[in-house]
């Protein structure tokens, strides 16, 4: 195996994870869960120069999850009082 083949084998999992994250837009974020599991599995055995990529992928997942939870809670807090008003009016 040449050095070029080895580097292709090393960079394939991060590329797959990036593609899964991108597909999460269409698949209701199910592929995000698969991607973060793959990132956690491969990060320990990754080359030194690839470890920041895995860390970035994992942090992206958790920051995105945090923002989604904040958006959900604020949407819920905004819609709950307005739905109560509609029920009282009718």
N, C-alpha and C positions, 0 to 999 in steps of 0.2 A: 504494500500500500504506500502510495507516495504522500508527501506532505500536503499536496493539494486535495487528495481524496480525504485525508484525515480532517482537514479543516471543513470540507463540505459536510462530513458526517457530524461535526461539532455544531455547525450553524443551522442544521436542519430543524432541531426541536424549537429554537426560538422563532424561526420563520413560521413553523406550524402554529405556535402559540399566538403570534401576531395575527395570523389568518383566522384563528378561532375567535380572538377578540373582535376582529372586524366583522366576522359572521354573527357575533352576538347582537348586532343591530337588528338583524333579520330574525334570529331564532329566539327571541325573548330572553336573551342572556344565558341560556343553558350552556352554550359553548364557552362562555366565560368561566363557568365552573370547571369544565374539562380543562381549559387552558391553564388555570391557576393550579390545578392538581398536577399537571404535567410540569409546570414551572417549579413547584416544590420538589418533585421527584428528581428532576435533572440538575437542579442548582448545585448540589453538593459535588457531583462528579464533573462539573463543567470546568473548562479551561479557565485560567485566571482572568483572561481578557473577556470571557463571556459571563462571568459572575455578575458584573454590574447590569447586564442586560436582563438576567433573571430577576435580580432585585428590583429593577425598574418594572418588569412585568407584574411581579407580585404586588408592588406598591400601587401600581395603576389599578389593579383589581380592587384592592382595599379602599383606596381613595374614591373610586367610582361607586363602590358599595355604600360608603359613607354619604356621598352626595345623593345617591338614590334614596337612602333612608331619610335624609333631611328633606328632600323634595316630597317624598310620600307623606311625611308627618306634617309638613306645612300645607300640602294640598288637603290633607284630612282635616286639619284644624281650620282651614278656610272654608271647606265645603260643609262641615258639620253645622256651624251656626246658620248658614244660608239655607240648608235643607230644613232646619227647624223652623225658620221663618215661613217657608212655603207651607209647611204642614199646619201652622197656626192660622195662616191666611185662608186656607181652603176649607 
